[in-house]
Amino acid sequence: MKENRDDRNFIPILSVFDLIASTSASVFFVLESIYFVVFPSESLCIGLFFVMTGSSSTSGLLLLLIAVQRYLKICKPLGNQMNESKRKIALMAVIVISILWSCPVLVLAGIKQVEGVVHTINVTGWSCYPTSGKYPTIEGVYYSLFFFLVAANIFIVTLLYIPIGIQIYKHTRKTQTANANIASAPSDSTSESKPVDGPSLVAFTRKKAYRASQINFNMIFMTIMMFYLISYVPTCIFILIGKLSDHDFWYNLSTEEMNIYFTLDRFYVINHVVNPIIYCYFDFKFRKDFISLFRCS
């Protein structure tokens, strides 16, 4: 049971920050779509960017923390592991780093005047941007570093999960081979008639359930990481495009191109939304308890 608690340790915390990130992003994107050139409040703009940056950064670093934990458990089982005190220290460090990293957004983000031509109509308005233009040099350095750190986090997580995947594949092949050998072995009539010892049967059942749980958790975290990579890569690319382009770039896009751009630019939200679905799908106990909530007793 202790191992299962260790495996689940970061999941509730990750879920909380995913909820904050997806909610704040949804609110911002709805407001941005409705008030694209008449954003109602600069304080609201700055606050939403701060919450989105902080919660997404915490979620990304938690995924890195989970990758390190899984690597130590699966690839270095006899080495130093993340005990409870180390997990608490690492968690506090992740939260503090994310808050400190998000603080510059309070100064850099804001309302910016925009001008452009849409369908031959001159448009002048005020839009919410992560870069208000007050400190162009600092903004360039900060968001370039932000892009680099997100890309580095994705790269490190990928590197950690490659040996994890190899170890899981080897373990699965070994288990399948062992099961095939047992199935093909000749049966012994005397051993079949011999009653199975009670404690041995209980120990075997617990060991089998524990192995199934371990494989389940490996699949949970590997699937979460896969969606993390798929959802964040397009966002990183389009963040870079947006930073290297002029503000007139938005007004030169057709309606279809703008829809594609905004979809891929906001693709990272999928990472925060899909994690609870993945956990519910792979964790049989959680799924059973969740379904029982909707059944009449």
C-alpha positions as CSV (number, residue, x, y, z in Angstrom):
1,M,0.0,0.0,0.0
2,K,2.9,2.3,0.7
3,E,4.0,2.0,-2.9
4,N,0.6,3.0,-4.2
5,R,0.5,6.0,-2.0
6,D,4.0,7.0,-3.3
7,D,2.7,6.6,-6.9
8,R,-0.3,8.7,-6.2
9,N,1.5,11.4,-4.3
10,F,1.9,14.0,-7.0
11,I,-1.4,13.3,-8.8
12,P,-3.8,15.3,-6.6
13,I,-1.4,18.3,-6.6
14,L,-1.0,18.1,-10.4
15,S,-4.8,18.0,-10.7
16,V,-5.2,21.1,-8.7
17,F,-2.8,23.2,-10.8
18,D,-4.2,21.7,-14.0
19,L,-7.7,22.9,-12.8
20,I,-6.4,26.4,-12.1
21,A,-4.5,26.5,-15.4
22,S,-7.4,25.3,-17.6
23,T,-9.9,27.5,-15.8
24,S,-7.9,30.7,-16.0
25,A,-6.9,30.0,-19.6
26,S,-10.5,29.4,-20.6
27,V,-11.7,32.6,-19.0
28,F,-8.9,34.6,-20.7
29,F,-9.4,33.1,-24.1
30,V,-13.2,33.7,-23.9
31,L,-12.6,37.4,-22.9
32,E,-9.9,37.8,-25.6
33,S,-12.3,36.5,-28.3
34,I,-15.1,38.7,-27.2
35,Y,-13.1,41.8,-26.5
36,F,-10.2,41.4,-28.9
37,V,-9.6,45.1,-29.4
38,V,-11.6,46.4,-26.4
39,F,-10.2,44.4,-23.5
40,P,-12.2,45.6,-20.4
41,S,-9.5,45.9,-17.7
42,E,-5.7,46.0,-17.5
43,S,-5.7,44.6,-13.9
44,L,-7.8,41.6,-15.2
45,C,-5.3,41.2,-18.1
46,I,-2.3,41.1,-15.8
47,G,-3.9,38.9,-13.2
48,L,-5.0,36.3,-15.7
49,F,-1.6,36.2,-17.3
50,F,0.1,35.8,-13.9
51,V,-2.2,32.9,-12.9
52,M,-1.9,31.2,-16.3
53,T,1.9,31.5,-16.2
54,G,2.3,30.4,-12.6
55,S,-0.1,27.4,-12.8
56,S,1.2,26.2,-16.2
57,S,4.8,26.5,-14.9
58,T,4.0,24.5,-11.8
59,S,2.2,21.8,-13.8
60,G,5.2,21.5,-16.2
61,L,7.7,21.3,-13.4
62,L,5.5,18.7,-11.6
63,L,5.6,16.6,-14.7
64,L,9.4,16.9,-14.7
65,L,9.4,15.9,-11.0
66,I,7.2,12.9,-11.7
67,A,9.5,11.9,-14.6
68,V,12.5,12.0,-12.2
69,Q,10.6,9.9,-9.6
70,R,9.6,7.3,-12.2
71,Y,13.2,7.1,-13.5
72,L,14.6,6.5,-10.0
73,K,12.0,3.8,-9.3
74,I,12.2,1.9,-12.5
75,C,15.7,2.5,-13.8
76,K,17.5,2.9,-10.4
77,P,15.5,0.8,-8.0
78,L,18.5,0.1,-5.7
79,G,19.6,3.7,-5.7
80,N,18.4,6.7,-3.6
81,Q,14.7,7.2,-4.0
82,M,12.4,10.2,-3.3
83,N,11.1,9.6,0.2
84,E,8.4,11.7,1.8
85,S,10.7,14.5,3.0
86,K,12.4,14.8,-0.4
87,R,9.1,15.0,-2.1
88,K,7.8,17.8,0.1
89,I,11.0,19.8,-0.4
90,A,10.9,19.2,-4.2
91,L,7.2,20.2,-4.2
92,M,7.8,23.4,-2.3
93,A,10.8,24.2,-4.6
94,V,8.6,23.8,-7.6
95,I,5.9,26.1,-6.3
96,V,8.4,28.8,-5.2
97,I,10.2,28.7,-8.5
98,S,7.0,29.0,-10.4
99,I,5.8,32.0,-8.4
100,L,9.1,33.8,-8.7
101,W,9.3,33.0,-12.4
102,S,5.8,34.4,-12.9
103,C,6.4,37.7,-11.0
104,P,7.9,39.6,-14.1
105,V,4.5,39.0,-15.8
106,L,3.0,41.5,-13.3
107,V,5.2,44.2,-14.8
108,L,5.5,43.1,-18.5
109,A,1.9,42.2,-19.3
110,G,-0.8,44.7,-19.9
111,I,-3.1,46.5,-22.3
112,K,-1.5,47.7,-25.6
113,Q,-2.8,49.9,-28.3
114,V,-3.2,48.1,-31.6
115,E,-3.9,49.4,-35.1
116,G,-4.6,47.5,-38.3
117,V,-6.8,46.9,-41.3
118,V,-9.4,44.2,-41.3
119,H,-11.4,43.7,-44.5
120,T,-10.5,47.2,-45.7
121,I,-11.6,48.8,-42.3
122,N,-9.1,50.6,-40.2
123,V,-9.2,49.3,-36.6
124,T,-7.7,50.9,-33.5
125,G,-8.2,49.4,-30.1
126,W,-6.7,48.1,-26.9
127,S,-5.7,44.4,-26.6
128,C,-4.4,42.3,-23.7
129,Y,-0.8,41.1,-24.4
130,P,1.9,39.3,-22.3
131,T,4.1,42.1,-23.5
132,S,2.8,45.7,-23.0
133,G,5.8,47.3,-24.8
134,K,6.9,49.3,-21.8
135,Y,10.2,47.4,-21.4
136,P,10.9,45.9,-24.9
137,T,14.4,44.6,-24.1
138,I,13.4,42.9,-20.8
139,E,10.3,41.5,-22.5
140,G,12.5,40.0,-25.3
141,V,14.9,38.4,-22.8
142,Y,12.2,37.1,-20.5
143,Y,10.0,35.4,-23.1
144,S,13.0,34.1,-25.1
145,L,14.2,32.5,-21.8
146,F,10.7,31.3,-21.2
147,F,10.6,29.6,-24.6
148,F,14.0,28.0,-23.9
149,L,13.0,26.7,-20.5
150,V,9.8,25.1,-21.8
151,A,11.6,23.5,-24.6
152,A,14.3,22.3,-22.2
153,N,11.7,20.8,-19.8
154,I,10.1,18.9,-22.7
155,F,13.5,17.7,-23.9
156,I,14.5,16.5,-20.4
157,V,11.2,14.8,-19.7
158,T,11.5,13.0,-23.0
159,L,15.1,11.8,-22.2
160,L,13.9,10.5,-18.8
161,Y,11.1,8.5,-20.3
162,I,13.1,6.8,-23.0
163,P,14.9,4.5,-20.6
164,I,11.7,4.1,-18.6
165,G,9.9,2.9,-21.7
166,I,12.8,0.5,-22.5
167,Q,12.7,-1.0,-19.0
168,I,8.9,-1.4,-19.1
169,Y,9.1,-3.1,-22.5
170,K,11.8,-5.5,-21.2
171,H,9.8,-6.3,-18.1
172,T,6.6,-6.9,-20.2
173,R,8.5,-9.2,-22.6
174,K,10.0,-11.1,-19.6
175,T,6.6,-11.5,-18.0
176,Q,5.0,-12.7,-21.2
177,T,7.8,-15.2,-21.7
178,A,7.5,-16.5,-18.2
179,N,3.7,-16.9,-18.5
180,A,4.1,-18.7,-21.8
181,N,6.6,-21.1,-20.2
182,I,4.2,-21.8,-17.4
183,A,1.3,-22.4,-19.7
184,S,3.3,-24.8,-21.9
185,A,4.7,-26.7,-18.9
186,P,3.4,-30.3,-18.5
187,S,0.8,-30.6,-15.7
188,D,1.5,-32.7,-12.6
189,S,-1.5,-34.7,-11.5
190,T,-0.2,-34.9,-7.9
191,S,0.5,-31.2,-7.7
192,E,-2.9,-30.5,-9.1
193,S,-4.6,-32.5,-6.4
194,K,-2.5,-30.9,-3.7
195,P,-4.3,-28.1,-1.9
196,V,-2.8,-24.6,-2.2
197,D,-1.4,-23.2,1.0
198,G,-3.6,-20.3,2.1
199,P,-0.9,-17.8,3.0
200,S,1.0,-18.5,-0.2
201,L,-2.1,-18.0,-2.3
202,V,-2.8,-14.6,-0.5
203,A,0.9,-13.5,-1.1
204,F,0.7,-14.5,-4.7
205,T,-2.6,-12.6,-5.2
206,R,-1.2,-9.5,-3.5
207,K,2.0,-9.7,-5.6
208,K,0.0,-10.1,-8.8
209,A,-2.2,-7.1,-7.9
210,Y,0.8,-5.0,-7.0
211,R,2.5,-5.7,-10.4
212,A,-0.7,-4.8,-12.2
213,S,-1.0,-1.6,-10.3
214,Q,2.7,-0.7,-11.1
215,I,2.1,-1.3,-14.8
216,N,-1.0,0.8,-14.6
217,F,0.8,3.7,-13.0
218,N,3.6,3.5,-15.6
219,M,1.0,3.7,-18.3
220,I,-0.7,6.7,-16.6
221,F,2.4,8.8,-16.4
222,M,3.7,7.8,-19.8
223,T,0.4,8.8,-21.4
224,I,0.4,12.1,-19.5
225,M,3.9,12.8,-20.7
226,M,2.9,12.0,-24.3
227,F,0.0,14.4,-24.2
228,Y,2.3,17.0,-22.6
229,L,4.7,16.8,-25.5
230,I,1.9,16.8,-28.2
231,S,0.1,19.8,-26.6
232,Y,3.1,22.0,-25.8
233,V,5.2,21.7,-28.9
234,P,2.7,23.6,-31.2
235,T,2.2,26.2,-28.5
236,C,6.0,26.8,-28.2
237,I,6.3,27.1,-32.0
238,F,3.5,29.6,-32.3
239,I,4.8,31.6,-29.3
240,L,8.0,31.9,-31.2
241,I,6.2,32.9,-34.4
242,G,4.1,35.5,-32.5
243,K,7.2,37.1,-30.8
244,L,9.2,37.3,-34.1
245,S,6.2,38.8,-36.0
246,D,4.9,42.3,-36.1
247,H,1.5,43.1,-34.5
248,D,0.2,43.6,-38.1
249,F,0.7,39.8,-38.5
250,W,-2.7,39.3,-36.9
251,Y,-4.5,41.5,-39.3
252,N,-2.9,39.9,-42.4
253,L,-4.4,36.5,-41.6
254,S,-7.5,35.2,-43.2
255,T,-10.3,33.9,-41.0
256,E,-9.3,30.3,-41.6
257,E,-5.7,31.0,-40.9
258,M,-6.5,32.8,-37.7
259,N,-8.7,30.0,-36.5
260,I,-5.8,27.5,-37.1
261,Y,-3.3,29.8,-35.5
262,F,-5.4,30.4,-32.3
263,T,-6.2,26.7,-32.0
264,L,-2.5,25.7,-32.1
265,D,-1.4,28.6,-30.0
266,R,-3.8,27.5,-27.3
267,F,-3.2,23.8,-27.8
268,Y,-1.3,23.6,-24.4
269,V,-4.7,23.7,-22.6
270,I,-5.3,20.2,-23.7
271,N,-2.5,19.1,-21.4
272,H,-4.3,20.4,-18.4
273,V,-7.7,19.1,-19.4
274,V,-6.7,15.6,-20.4
275,N,-4.8,14.6,-17.3
276,P,-7.8,13.7,-15.1
277,I,-9.4,11.8,-18.0
278,I,-6.2,9.7,-18.3
279,Y,-6.0,9.1,-14.6
280,C,-9.7,8.0,-14.5
281,Y,-9.2,5.7,-17.5
282,F,-6.1,3.8,-16.2
283,D,-6.7,3.7,-12.5
284,F,-9.3,1.0,-12.1
285,K,-9.9,1.7,-8.4
286,F,-10.4,5.4,-9.0
287,R,-12.7,4.6,-11.9
288,K,-14.8,2.2,-9.8
289,D,-15.1,4.6,-6.9
290,F,-16.0,7.5,-9.3
291,I,-18.7,5.4,-11.0
292,S,-20.1,4.3,-7.6
293,L,-20.9,8.0,-6.8
294,F,-23.6,8.0,-9.5
295,R,-25.2,4.7,-8.5
296,C,-28.2,4.5,-6.2
297,S,-27.3,2.6,-3.0
